Amino acid sequence: MKSTLLAGLTGLGDGESALEDVGDVIGATDVGLPALIGNIINVLLGALGIVFVGLVIYAGVLYFTDAGGEKSAKKAKEILKTAVIGLVIIIAAYAISNYVMGALVAATSATTTP
């Protein structure tokens, strides 16, 4: 029983090695923690931008397929308005996080000379 458990644990070492290989390929090992967090935030904000595009397309389809009834057109306008407000928030969050992460990277990489 112990040998089976230990055999399973050796697989974790292989997984760690594979993760290190992936990190080497994408260059994640060359950056510090603040830069890595900044990259993660940028990826998440980029994904939210994709969600915005999807909402705009959905609202456009709703608006153009409205056959004279104002219910779908009103819903489409509301979705579009909400999506644009969301986009403004995403852009503001990107600007703030980019500034803060840049300041953190600059503060942690600065060396003091006596």
C-alpha positions in Angstrom: 0.0 0.0 0.0 2.8 2.4 0.9 4.6 1.7 -2.4 1.5 2.6 -4.3 1.1 5.9 -2.5 4.7 6.8 -3.0 4.5 5.8 -6.7 1.7 8.3 -7.0 3.8 11.0 -5.3 6.6 10.7 -7.8 4.1 11.8 -10.5 3.9 15.1 -8.7 7.5 15.7 -9.4 6.9 15.1 -13.1 4.0 17.6 -13.0 6.2 20.2 -11.3 8.9 19.6 -13.9 6.4 20.1 -16.7 5.1 23.3 -15.1 8.6 24.6 -14.9 9.1 23.8 -18.6 5.9 25.7 -19.5 7.1 28.6 -17.3 10.4 28.7 -19.2 8.6 28.7 -22.6 6.3 31.6 -21.7 9.0 33.5 -19.8 7.2 33.5 -16.5 10.4 32.6 -14.6 12.1 35.8 -15.7 9.7 38.2 -13.9 9.2 39.0 -10.3 6.0 38.6 -8.3 4.6 42.2 -9.0 5.2 41.8 -12.7 3.6 38.3 -12.7 0.5 39.7 -10.8 0.4 42.6 -13.3 0.4 40.1 -16.2 -2.4 38.1 -14.6 -4.5 41.2 -14.1 -3.9 42.2 -17.7 -5.0 38.8 -19.0 -8.2 39.0 -16.8 -9.0 42.5 -18.1 -8.4 41.3 -21.6 -10.9 38.5 -21.1 -13.4 41.0 -19.8 -12.9 43.0 -23.0 -13.9 39.9 -24.9 -17.0 39.6 -22.8 -17.8 43.2 -23.7 -17.6 42.4 -27.4 -19.8 39.4 -26.9 -22.4 41.6 -25.1 -22.3 44.2 -27.9 -22.9 41.5 -30.5 -25.7 40.0 -28.5 -27.4 43.4 -28.1 -27.0 44.1 -31.8 -28.6 40.8 -32.7 -31.5 41.5 -30.3 -31.9 45.0 -31.7 -31.9 44.0 -35.4 -34.2 40.9 -34.9 -36.8 43.0 -33.1 -39.8 42.7 -35.4 -41.6 45.9 -34.5 -42.0 45.0 -30.8 -40.2 47.5 -28.6 -39.6 45.0 -25.8 -36.5 43.4 -27.5 -35.2 46.8 -28.7 -35.5 48.2 -25.2 -33.7 45.2 -23.7 -30.9 45.5 -26.4 -30.4 49.2 -25.6 -30.2 48.4 -21.9 -27.6 45.6 -22.5 -25.6 47.9 -24.7 -25.7 50.8 -22.2 -24.6 48.4 -19.4 -21.9 47.0 -21.6 -20.5 50.4 -22.4 -20.5 51.3 -18.7 -18.7 48.0 -18.0 -16.1 48.9 -20.7 -15.4 52.3 -19.0 -14.9 50.4 -15.7 -12.6 47.9 -17.4 -10.5 50.7 -19.0 -10.2 52.5 -15.7 -9.2 49.3 -13.9 -6.6 48.6 -16.6 -5.1 52.1 -16.3 -5.1 51.9 -12.5 -3.6 48.4 -12.3 -1.0 49.2 -15.0 0.1 52.3 -13.0 0.2 50.5 -9.7 2.0 47.4 -11.0 4.6 49.7 -12.8 5.2 51.6 -9.5 5.5 48.3 -7.6 8.0 46.9 -10.1 10.0 50.1 -10.1 10.0 50.2 -6.3 11.1 46.6 -5.9 13.7 46.7 -8.6 15.2 50.0 -7.4 18.6 49.7 -5.7 19.8 52.0 -3.1 23.3 53.4 -3.2 24.9 54.7 -0.1 
